[in-house]
């Protein structure tokens, strides 16, 4: 029995597609296995740190209240960088989705109308550090521009159909063949983006949690808990201490910001966090672009909160709801006041001779 014409090539093409599909599935499985292994490793590190914390609490080396009070100070120092890291990971995922959709549409139109559209020049927005509040606006503008470009390409195809240069049947056939050939690669790209998102978010969260637990136990030697840029202040108990900061508006528009001081707590984790007696001059700033102002922070080291010889940590921040012009960790060393000099003994009257 003779095989029908073209059956050999069809069989060969089917075998090639099957091999390609198997290769793609293997790549997905390998990537997912890597993700699972890294998740297990992160969970193991977190479990070890939590066990050590529980052991120290049981041994009386850590007060249970310290876990909560230390978190407020630690979050004040690291929350902004953590949130910006999460936003960066999210932006990379969303930009990847937009680019994947645009590329898929371009390739489809290129097959339907060869040479009709030039290769796309995609201008991905640059997400400037410290301005994460603007990133979603930039992403929206980028998505809108890509949507306009894709819509223009699809309109070109519809116009060709309307002019009779293409038939609906031809467009449907080419599109069906294109989807059958490219769907797997497109899905693979989406899987990669999703796993990148999961991995990035989990690693960011794990790093934040691990650093918190390490700083809680005093084992964080990365220097991130108290960076080299921290301002160190010597505060005399019972007396006010002042420090001045220069604040510059580097944004292209005017900025209205508030000056705030976070809770403070002892660097060794002893005792709860507290709100220090402090005031800022000025407390509210209105700065034009490139304008600079001096802010004075005045802290009263009252003996009810500060103990001589101890170190205290906090964060001074100059920010609005969407802008942070200054975020500076503070380390305060409390010292006892010098004793007042003793008054000289009163003059003793001389004993006279009778």
C-alpha positions as CSV (number, residue, x, y, z in Angstrom):
1,X,0.0,0.0,0.0
2,X,1.5,3.3,-1.1
3,X,1.6,6.2,1.3
4,X,-0.3,9.3,0.1
5,X,1.9,12.1,-1.2
6,X,3.3,14.3,1.4
7,X,2.8,11.8,4.3
8,X,6.5,11.5,4.9
9,X,7.0,15.3,5.2
10,X,4.0,15.5,7.4
11,X,5.3,12.7,9.7
12,X,8.7,14.4,9.8
13,X,7.1,17.8,10.7
14,X,5.0,16.2,13.4
15,X,8.0,14.5,14.9
16,X,9.9,17.8,14.9
17,X,7.0,19.6,16.6
18,X,6.7,16.8,19.2
19,X,10.5,17.0,19.9
20,X,10.2,20.8,20.2
21,X,7.2,20.5,22.6
22,X,9.1,17.9,24.8
23,X,12.1,20.2,24.9
24,X,9.9,23.2,26.0
25,X,8.2,21.1,28.7
26,X,11.6,19.9,30.0
27,X,12.8,23.5,30.2
28,X,9.7,24.5,32.2
29,X,10.1,21.6,34.5
30,X,13.8,22.4,35.1
31,X,13.0,26.1,35.8
32,X,10.2,25.1,38.2
33,X,12.4,22.6,39.9
34,X,15.0,25.3,40.5
35,X,12.3,27.6,41.9
36,X,11.2,24.9,44.3
37,X,14.7,24.1,45.5
38,X,15.4,27.8,46.2
39,X,12.2,28.1,48.1
40,X,13.1,25.1,50.2
41,X,16.5,26.6,50.9
42,X,14.9,29.9,52.0
43,X,12.4,28.1,54.2
44,X,15.3,26.2,55.9
45,X,17.2,29.4,56.7
46,X,14.1,31.0,58.1
47,X,13.3,28.0,60.2
48,X,16.9,28.0,61.7
49,X,16.7,31.7,62.5
50,X,13.2,31.4,64.1
51,X,14.4,28.4,66.2
52,X,17.4,30.5,67.5
53,X,15.1,33.4,68.3
54,X,12.7,31.1,70.3
55,X,15.7,29.6,72.1
56,X,17.0,33.0,73.2
57,X,13.5,34.0,74.3
58,X,13.2,30.8,76.3
59,X,16.7,31.4,77.9
60,X,15.7,34.9,78.9
61,X,18.2,36.5,76.5
62,X,15.5,38.2,74.5
63,X,12.3,39.8,75.9
64,X,9.2,38.8,73.9
65,X,8.2,42.5,73.6
66,X,11.6,43.1,71.9
67,X,10.4,41.3,68.8
68,X,7.6,43.8,68.1
69,X,9.5,47.0,69.2
70,X,12.6,46.1,67.2
71,X,10.5,45.5,64.1
72,X,9.1,49.1,64.1
73,X,12.6,50.5,64.2
74,X,14.0,48.0,61.7
75,X,11.1,48.7,59.3
76,X,11.6,52.4,59.6
77,X,15.1,52.0,58.3
78,X,14.5,49.4,55.6
79,X,10.8,49.7,54.6
80,X,11.4,52.2,51.8
81,X,14.2,50.2,50.1
82,X,12.2,47.0,50.5
83,X,9.0,48.5,49.0
84,X,11.1,50.0,46.1
85,X,12.7,46.6,45.5
86,X,9.2,45.0,45.3
87,X,8.0,47.7,43.0
88,X,11.1,47.1,40.7
89,X,10.4,43.4,40.5
90,X,6.7,44.1,39.7
91,X,7.6,46.6,37.1
92,X,9.9,44.2,35.3
93,X,7.1,41.6,35.2
94,X,4.6,44.1,33.8
95,X,7.0,45.5,31.3
96,X,7.8,42.0,30.2
97,X,4.1,41.2,29.6
98,X,3.6,44.3,27.5
99,X,6.7,43.6,25.4
100,X,5.7,40.0,24.9
101,X,2.3,41.0,23.7
102,X,3.7,43.7,21.3
103,X,6.3,41.3,19.9
104,X,3.7,38.6,19.3
105,X,1.5,41.1,17.4
106,X,4.4,42.3,15.3
107,X,5.4,38.8,14.3
108,X,1.8,38.0,13.4
109,X,1.4,41.1,11.2
110,X,4.9,40.5,9.6
111,X,3.7,37.0,8.5
112,X,0.4,38.2,7.2
113,X,1.9,41.3,5.4
114,X,5.6,40.6,4.8
115,X,7.7,43.8,4.8
116,X,4.7,46.0,5.6
117,X,5.9,47.1,9.1
118,X,9.4,47.8,10.2
119,X,10.9,46.1,13.3
120,X,9.6,47.8,16.4
121,X,11.8,50.2,18.4
122,X,10.5,49.7,21.9
123,X,11.5,52.4,24.3
124,X,11.2,50.8,27.7
125,X,10.8,53.4,30.5
126,X,13.7,53.9,32.9
127,X,12.4,53.6,36.4
128,X,14.5,56.1,38.4
129,X,15.5,55.0,41.9
130,X,13.8,56.9,44.7
131,X,10.7,57.8,42.6
132,X,8.7,54.6,42.6
133,X,5.5,56.6,42.9
134,X,6.1,57.7,39.3
135,X,6.7,54.2,38.0
136,X,3.1,53.2,37.5
137,X,2.5,56.4,35.6
138,X,5.5,55.7,33.3
139,X,4.3,52.1,32.9
140,X,0.8,53.3,31.9
141,X,2.3,55.7,29.3
142,X,4.5,52.9,27.9
143,X,1.5,50.5,27.7
144,X,-0.6,53.1,26.0
145,X,2.1,53.8,23.4
146,X,2.5,50.1,22.7
147,X,-1.3,49.7,22.3
148,X,-1.4,52.5,19.8
149,X,1.4,50.9,17.8
150,X,-0.3,47.4,17.8
151,X,-3.6,48.9,16.9
152,X,-2.1,50.7,13.9
153,X,-0.6,47.4,12.6
154,X,-3.9,45.6,13.0
155,X,-5.8,48.4,11.3
156,X,-3.3,48.1,8.4
157,X,-4.3,44.4,8.0
158,X,-8.0,45.3,8.1
159,X,-7.5,48.0,5.4
160,X,-5.8,45.4,3.2
161,X,-8.8,43.1,3.6
162,X,-11.2,45.9,2.9
163,X,-9.3,46.9,-0.3
164,X,-9.4,43.3,-1.5
165,X,-5.7,42.8,-1.3
166,X,-6.2,40.1,1.3
167,X,-9.2,37.8,1.8
168,X,-10.5,36.9,5.3
169,X,-9.8,33.3,4.6
170,X,-6.2,34.0,3.8
171,X,-5.8,36.0,7.1
172,X,-7.5,33.3,9.1
173,X,-5.3,30.6,7.6
174,X,-2.0,32.4,8.1
175,X,-3.1,33.4,11.6
176,X,-4.0,29.8,12.5
177,X,-0.7,28.5,11.3
178,X,1.2,31.3,13.1
179,X,-0.6,30.6,16.4
180,X,0.1,26.9,16.1
181,X,3.8,27.5,15.5
182,X,4.4,30.3,18.0
183,X,2.0,29.6,20.9
184,X,4.4,27.3,22.7
185,X,7.3,29.9,22.6
186,X,5.0,32.6,23.7
187,X,3.7,30.5,26.6
188,X,7.3,29.7,27.6
189,X,8.1,33.4,27.8
190,X,5.1,34.0,30.0
191,X,6.1,31.1,32.3
192,X,9.6,32.6,32.6
193,X,8.2,36.0,33.5
194,X,5.9,34.5,36.1
195,X,8.6,32.5,37.7
196,X,10.9,35.5,37.7
197,X,8.2,37.4,39.5
198,X,7.6,34.7,42.1
199,X,11.3,34.2,42.7
200,X,12.1,37.9,43.0
201,X,9.2,38.6,45.4
202,X,10.0,35.6,47.6
203,X,13.7,36.4,47.8
204,X,13.1,40.1,48.6
205,X,10.7,39.1,51.4
206,X,13.1,36.4,52.7
207,X,16.0,38.8,52.7
208,X,14.0,41.4,54.7
209,X,12.8,38.8,57.2
210,X,16.2,37.2,57.6
211,X,17.9,40.5,58.1
212,X,15.3,41.5,60.7
213,X,15.9,38.3,62.7
214,X,19.7,38.6,62.4
215,X,19.6,42.3,63.6
216,X,17.3,41.3,66.4
217,X,19.9,38.8,67.6
218,X,22.9,41.1,66.8
219,X,24.2,38.7,64.2
220,X,23.6,40.9,61.1
221,X,27.2,41.9,60.0
222,X,26.2,43.2,56.6
223,X,26.2,46.8,58.0
224,X,22.7,47.4,56.5
225,X,21.0,47.8,59.9
226,X,23.2,50.8,60.6
227,X,24.7,52.0,57.4
228,X,27.9,54.0,57.3
229,X,25.8,57.1,56.4
230,X,24.1,57.1,59.8
231,X,24.3,60.3,61.8
232,X,25.8,59.7,65.3
233,X,24.7,62.0,68.1
234,X,25.9,62.3,71.6
235,X,23.0,63.3,73.9
236,X,23.4,64.5,77.4
237,X,20.7,63.2,79.7
238,X,18.2,65.9,80.7
239,X,19.5,68.3,78.1
240,X,18.4,69.1,74.5
241,X,20.7,68.1,71.6
242,X,20.5,69.5,68.1
243,X,21.6,68.3,64.7
244,X,21.1,70.1,61.3
245,X,20.5,68.5,57.9
246,X,20.6,70.0,54.4
247,X,17.6,69.0,52.3
248,X,17.6,69.4,48.5
249,X,14.7,69.0,46.1
250,X,16.1,67.1,43.2
251,X,12.7,66.6,41.5
252,X,11.7,68.5,38.4
253,X,8.7,69.9,40.2
254,X,8.1,71.6,43.6
255,X,7.9,69.4,46.7
256,X,5.9,69.9,49.9
257,X,7.3,67.6,52.6
258,X,7.0,66.9,56.3
259,X,9.9,66.2,58.7
260,X,9.3,63.2,61.0
261,X,11.3,61.2,63.5
262,X,10.5,57.5,63.9
263,X,10.3,55.6,67.2
264,X,13.6,54.9,68.9
265,X,14.8,51.9,70.7
266,X,18.0,50.6,72.2
267,X,20.4,49.1,69.7
268,X,20.9,46.0,71.8
269,X,17.2,45.3,71.8
270,X,16.6,45.9,75.5
271,X,13.3,47.5,76.3
272,X,10.4,48.6,74.1
273,X,10.5,51.3,71.4
274,X,9.4,54.8,72.4
275,X,8.6,58.2,70.9
276,X,11.3,60.6,71.9
277,X,10.7,64.2,72.9
278,X,11.8,66.0,69.8
279,X,10.8,68.9,67.5
280,X,11.9,69.9,64.0
281,X,12.4,73.4,62.7
282,X,10.8,73.8,60.2
283,X,8.5,70.9,60.4
284,X,7.0,71.5,56.9
285,X,8.9,72.5,53.8
286,X,7.9,73.8,50.4
287,X,10.9,73.5,48.0
288,X,11.2,74.6,44.4
289,X,13.2,72.4,42.1
290,X,16.9,72.3,43.0
291,X,16.1,74.4,46.1
292,X,17.9,73.6,49.4
293,X,16.9,74.2,53.0
294,X,18.4,73.5,56.4
295,X,16.4,71.5,58.9
296,X,17.2,71.4,62.6
297,X,16.2,68.4,64.7
298,X,16.2,69.0,68.5
299,X,16.0,65.9,70.8
300,X,15.5,66.1,74.5
301,X,17.2,63.1,76.1
302,X,14.9,62.6,79.1
303,X,16.0,60.1,81.7
304,X,12.7,58.2,81.6
305,X,13.7,56.8,78.2
306,X,17.4,57.2,77.8
307,X,20.0,55.5,79.9
308,X,23.6,56.6,80.1
309,X,26.1,54.6,78.1
310,X,23.4,53.0,75.9
311,X,23.0,53.4,72.1
312,X,19.6,54.2,70.5
313,X,18.5,53.9,66.9
314,X,15.9,55.7,64.9
315,X,15.2,57.3,61.5
316,X,14.8,60.9,60.5
317,X,12.8,61.3,57.3
318,X,11.8,64.3,55.1
319,X,9.1,63.1,52.8
320,X,5.7,63.6,51.3
321,X,3.1,60.9,50.5
322,X,5.0,60.2,47.2
323,X,8.5,61.7,47.7
324,X,11.4,61.0,50.0
325,X,14.0,63.8,50.0
326,X,15.9,62.5,53.0
327,X,15.9,59.3,54.9
328,X,18.7,59.2,57.5
329,X,19.3,56.6,60.2
330,X,20.2,58.1,63.5
331,X,22.3,56.5,66.3
332,X,22.2,58.3,69.6
333,X,24.6,57.7,72.5
334,X,23.2,58.9,75.8
335,X,25.8,60.1,78.3
336,X,25.4,61.3,81.9
337,X,25.8,65.0,82.6
338,X,29.1,66.1,84.0
339,X,28.8,66.6,87.7
340,X,28.7,70.3,88.7
341,X,31.9,71.5,90.3
342,X,31.9,71.5,94.0
343,X,31.8,75.0,95.5
344,X,35.0,76.1,97.3
345,X,34.8,75.7,101.1
346,X,33.8,78.9,102.9
347,X,36.6,80.9,104.3
348,X,37.3,80.0,107.9
349,X,37.6,83.0,110.3
350,X,41.1,83.3,111.7
351,X,41.4,82.7,115.3
352,X,42.5,86.0,116.9
353,X,44.7,86.5,119.9
354,X,42.9,87.7,123.0
